[in-house]
């Protein structure tokens, strides 16, 4: 999920089987990001180039 920190509004969400993995779902939401967006990622994304 992409959540706005101040208001906690849900900006985007991706769903599917647990076997797909978090990075698969993250790729589905990349188009929701704009230039200048600050994204805080979970530790599982440190070795994955997005």
MDAnalysis code that builds the backbone (N, CA, C; Angstrom):
import MDAnalysis as mda
import numpy as np

u = mda.Universe.empty(150, n_residues=50, atom_resindex=np.repeat(np.arange(50), 3), trajectory=True)
u.add_TopologyAttr("name", ["N", "CA", "C"] * 50)
u.add_TopologyAttr("resid", np.arange(1, 51))
u.add_TopologyAttr("resname", ["UNK", "UNK", "UNK", "UNK", "UNK", "UNK", "UNK", "UNK", "UNK", "UNK", "UNK", "UNK", "UNK", "UNK", "UNK", "UNK", "UNK", "UNK", "UNK", "UNK", "UNK", "UNK", "UNK", "UNK", "UNK", "UNK", "UNK", "UNK", "UNK", "UNK", "UNK", "UNK", "UNK", "UNK", "UNK", "UNK", "UNK", "UNK", "UNK", "UNK", "UNK", "UNK", "UNK", "UNK", "UNK", "UNK", "UNK", "UNK", "UNK", "UNK"])
u.atoms.positions = np.array([
    [0.846, -1.183, 0.000],
    [0.000, 0.000, 0.000],
    [0.883, 1.235, 0.000],
    [0.407, 2.262, -0.666],
    [1.009, 3.586, -0.580],
    [0.081, 4.424, 0.279],
    [0.617, 4.924, 1.383],
    [-0.194, 5.672, 2.338],
    [0.453, 7.020, 2.590],
    [-0.335, 8.082, 2.583],
    [0.133, 9.419, 2.872],
    [0.359, 9.510, 4.375],
    [1.526, 9.996, 4.774],
    [1.900, 9.978, 6.194],
    [1.048, 10.896, 7.071],
    [0.769, 12.102, 6.643],
    [0.039, 13.048, 7.487],
    [-1.393, 12.650, 7.737],
    [-2.119, 12.356, 6.673],
    [-3.541, 12.048, 6.808],
    [-3.832, 10.552, 6.855],
    [-2.834, 9.745, 6.541],
    [-2.960, 8.286, 6.445],
    [-3.949, 7.859, 5.361],
    [-4.085, 8.694, 4.346],
    [-4.952, 8.371, 3.221],
    [-4.288, 7.303, 2.353],
    [-5.056, 6.334, 1.908],
    [-4.538, 5.289, 1.030],
    [-4.478, 5.850, -0.389],
    [-3.280, 5.887, -0.968],
    [-3.099, 6.404, -2.321],
    [-3.191, 5.307, -3.371],
    [-2.732, 4.107, -3.010],
    [-2.772, 2.980, -3.938],
    [-2.607, 1.693, -3.145],
    [-3.094, 0.603, -3.729],
    [-2.951, -0.709, -3.109],
    [-2.880, -1.757, -4.207],
    [-2.128, -2.811, -3.954],
    [-2.027, -3.933, -4.887],
    [-2.288, -5.214, -4.111],
    [-3.009, -6.123, -4.730],
    [-3.394, -7.363, -4.068],
    [-3.067, -8.557, -4.953],
    [-2.940, -9.707, -4.338],
    [-2.711, -10.942, -5.077],
    [-2.217, -12.025, -4.140],
    [-1.763, -13.134, -4.696],
    [-1.308, -14.244, -3.856],
    [0.001, -13.911, -3.139],
    [0.170, -14.478, -1.975],
    [1.381, -14.257, -1.206],
    [2.634, -14.795, -1.867],
    [2.472, -15.689, -2.804],
    [3.625, -16.266, -3.493],
    [4.262, -15.299, -4.488],
    [3.571, -14.225, -4.849],
    [4.098, -13.269, -5.821],
    [5.209, -12.416, -5.225],
    [5.145, -12.082, -3.959],
    [6.178, -11.289, -3.306],
    [5.888, -9.794, -3.314],
    [6.476, -9.098, -2.348],
    [6.228, -7.670, -2.169],
    [6.714, -6.837, -3.338],
    [7.859, -7.194, -3.918],
    [8.396, -6.377, -5.004],
    [7.502, -6.427, -6.240],
    [6.816, -7.525, -6.455],
    [5.867, -7.622, -7.567],
    [4.745, -6.619, -7.394],
    [4.238, -6.497, -6.191],
    [3.152, -5.560, -5.917],
    [3.652, -4.118, -5.942],
    [4.870, -3.893, -5.493],
    [5.437, -2.543, -5.533],
    [5.544, -2.050, -6.967],
    [5.959, -2.916, -7.878],
    [6.065, -2.531, -9.289],
    [4.715, -2.122, -9.863],
    [3.651, -2.714, -9.396],
    [2.311, -2.388, -9.881],
    [1.864, -0.989, -9.470],
    [2.498, -0.425, -8.451],
    [2.094, 0.884, -7.946],
    [3.055, 2.001, -8.321],
    [4.109, 1.708, -9.044],
    [5.096, 2.725, -9.386],
    [4.505, 3.875, -10.194],
    [3.506, 3.604, -10.998],
    [2.909, 4.665, -11.805],
    [2.146, 5.682, -10.959],
    [1.897, 5.373, -9.700],
    [1.205, 6.302, -8.793],
    [2.149, 7.342, -8.205],
    [3.455, 7.127, -8.330],
    [4.436, 8.062, -7.803],
    [4.691, 9.170, -8.803],
    [4.929, 10.365, -8.304],
    [5.241, 11.501, -9.156],
    [6.626, 12.028, -8.819],
    [7.144, 12.869, -9.672],
    [8.445, 13.485, -9.422],
    [8.381, 14.272, -8.109],
    [9.347, 14.081, -7.262],
    [9.376, 14.785, -5.983],
    [8.707, 14.023, -4.845],
    [8.172, 12.848, -5.111],
    [7.541, 12.054, -4.065],
    [8.606, 11.370, -3.227],
    [8.523, 11.525, -1.933],
    [9.420, 10.847, -1.011],
    [8.771, 9.536, -0.603],
    [9.493, 8.433, -0.790],
    [8.958, 7.112, -0.473],
    [9.833, 6.462, 0.591],
    [9.223, 6.005, 1.649],
    [9.906, 5.257, 2.694],
    [9.597, 3.790, 2.475],
    [10.627, 3.009, 2.207],
    [10.437, 1.589, 1.893],
    [10.747, 0.708, 3.076],
    [10.145, -0.436, 3.094],
    [10.411, -1.462, 4.093],
    [11.818, -2.003, 3.870],
    [12.408, -2.624, 4.877],
    [13.788, -3.135, 4.769],
    [13.959, -4.203, 3.711],
    [12.892, -4.863, 3.313],
    [12.983, -5.905, 2.304],
    [13.309, -5.378, 0.907],
    [13.247, -4.068, 0.698],
    [13.475, -3.491, -0.613],
    [14.906, -2.966, -0.788],
    [15.764, -3.116, 0.212],
    [17.102, -2.506, 0.135],
    [17.986, -3.105, -0.953],
    [17.746, -4.324, -1.360],
    [18.556, -4.940, -2.396],
    [17.881, -4.980, -3.747],
    [16.758, -4.302, -3.881],
    [15.980, -4.357, -5.112],
    [15.981, -2.980, -5.751],
    [16.372, -2.910, -6.996],
    [16.397, -1.590, -7.667],
    [15.019, -1.273, -8.238],
    [14.410, -0.259, -7.698],
    [13.104, 0.192, -8.205],
    [13.327, 1.486, -8.957],
])
